[in-house]
Amino acid sequence: MAHLYNAQYKLARATRCFELQVQLADRLNEKDLPAIGGLIDPKVTCYTCHRGSKKPATKPPEAPAAAPAAPPTPPKAERG
């Protein structure tokens, strides 16, 4: 009986979590993102956080590494 209760609890918790995620995405898409000017068709979807995995990402993806800086050029000698 405890196993059944545990399964029902997990299902209820997962359902509530899903409902909150949908509410968050709806609010972002309908209210928050349109308030930011200059965005072209902004949209938050499940993929925004989950990126194809079951658990959502907990931090943003790493920024691409910057190209190494060119070595400084030596100053030109003056002719005199």
N, C-alpha and C positions, 0 to 999 in steps of 0.2 A: 504494500500500500504506500509506503514511504517513497518508493521508486516512482510511482504514478504521480504523487504530489510534487516531487522534484521535477519531473518532466513537464508538468503543467505550469509550474512556477517559471521554469526556464523559457517555455513558450510565451507566457504572458510578458515576461521581461523583454524578450527579443521583439515581440510585437510592439510593445511600448517604445522601445528604442527606435524601431523602424518608423513609427508614427512621428516621433520627435525629429528624426532626420528629414522626413518628408516636409514637416512644418518648417524646419530651418531652410531647406532648399527653396520652398515656396516663398518664404519671406524675403530671402536674398534675391530671388528672381523677380518678384513683384514690387518690392519696396526699396531695398537697399542698393542694389546694383543700378537700377535706373536713375537713382538720385546722384550717382557719380557721373559727371559729364564726360563726354569724349569716348566712351566705351562703345564699340561696335558689336551689337547683339550679345551682350554679356549673359552668360547662362551658367548656373551651377547644376551639376547632375551628380548622380551617385559616383560616377567615375572621377569626379574632382578630388574626392578623398580616398576612395577605395582603389583606384587605378587597377581594377581587375582582380583584386584580392579580396578574400573574405573579410579580413580586418582592415579598417581604414588606416591610412598612413598617419602617424602621430606628429610628423614634422614635414615641412615643405621639402621638395626635392633639392638636392645640392645644385648650386649654380655651376654652370660649366667653367672649367678652369680658364683663366685668362691666358692669352698668348704671352710668352716670355718677352720681357722688354728688350729692345735692341740695345747693344752696348753703346755707351756714349762715344761720340766721334771726337777725336782729339782736336784741339784748337789748331787752326792754320797758323803757320809761322809767318811773321811779317817780313816782307823784303825791304831792305833798307838801303 
